[in-house]
Amino acid sequence: MKEVQEHDVHLEIIDDAIVNELLNFIYSGEIIITFDNVKSLLHALDYLLFEELRETIIVFLKSSLTVKFLAFIWPSQVLSFLVRD
């Protein structure tokens, strides 16, 4: 990933609401994960290499595994977060 080699992070590719959620998590240690924001959170976490939320996302995904939900999330992202160790 080219982002690893760069010194600048371009946050404009991440939705403002997601940036706010991540900043809230950094300062408070709390985050609200919903069906509406989990896809954007996954994108942001991958882009920012933000591993601190990985376990929280995994718990949410595992507790929400339904056919409808899996259709909502890209299978490759679900699999990469569920099997990464």
C-alpha positions in Angstrom: 0.0 0.0 0.0 1.4 3.4 -1.0 -0.1 5.0 2.2 2.5 3.1 4.2 5.3 4.8 2.3 3.8 8.3 2.5 4.1 10.7 5.4 0.9 12.5 4.7 -2.6 11.1 5.3 -5.4 12.5 3.1 -8.5 12.4 5.3 -10.7 13.9 2.6 -11.3 10.4 1.2 -13.0 9.4 4.5 -16.5 10.6 5.3 -16.6 13.4 7.9 -18.9 11.5 10.2 -16.4 8.6 10.2 -13.5 10.9 11.0 -15.5 12.3 13.9 -16.3 8.8 15.1 -12.6 7.8 15.0 -11.6 11.0 16.8 -14.2 10.3 19.4 -12.8 6.8 19.8 -9.3 8.1 20.2 -10.3 10.6 22.9 -12.9 8.6 24.7 -12.3 5.0 23.9 -15.9 4.6 22.8 -17.4 4.2 19.4 -20.9 3.4 18.0 -20.8 0.8 15.3 -24.0 0.4 13.2 -25.1 -1.2 10.0 -25.0 2.3 8.5 -21.4 3.1 9.4 -19.6 -0.3 9.6 -18.7 -0.3 5.8 -17.2 3.2 6.0 -15.4 2.3 9.3 -13.8 -0.7 7.6 -12.6 1.5 4.7 -11.2 4.0 7.1 -9.5 1.4 9.3 -7.9 -0.2 6.3 -6.7 3.1 4.9 -5.4 4.5 8.2 -4.0 1.1 9.3 -5.9 1.6 12.6 -5.7 -1.8 14.2 -7.0 -0.6 17.7 -10.6 -1.0 16.5 -10.1 -4.4 14.9 -11.5 -6.5 17.8 -14.5 -4.2 18.3 -15.4 -4.5 14.6 -14.9 -8.3 14.7 -17.3 -8.6 17.7 -19.9 -6.5 15.9 -19.5 -8.5 12.6 -19.7 -11.9 14.3 -22.8 -10.9 16.4 -24.4 -9.5 13.2 -23.8 -12.3 10.8 -26.9 -12.6 8.7 -27.4 -13.1 5.0 -28.8 -9.6 4.7 -25.8 -8.1 6.6 -23.2 -10.1 4.6 -24.8 -8.8 1.4 -24.4 -5.3 2.7 -20.7 -5.7 3.4 -18.1 -6.7 0.8 -17.2 -10.3 1.4 -13.5 -9.7 1.0 -13.5 -7.1 3.8 -15.6 -9.3 6.1 -13.3 -12.2 5.5 -10.1 -10.2 6.0 -11.3 -8.8 9.3 -12.6 -12.2 10.6 -9.6 -14.3 9.7 -6.7 -11.8 10.2 -4.6 -12.7 13.3 
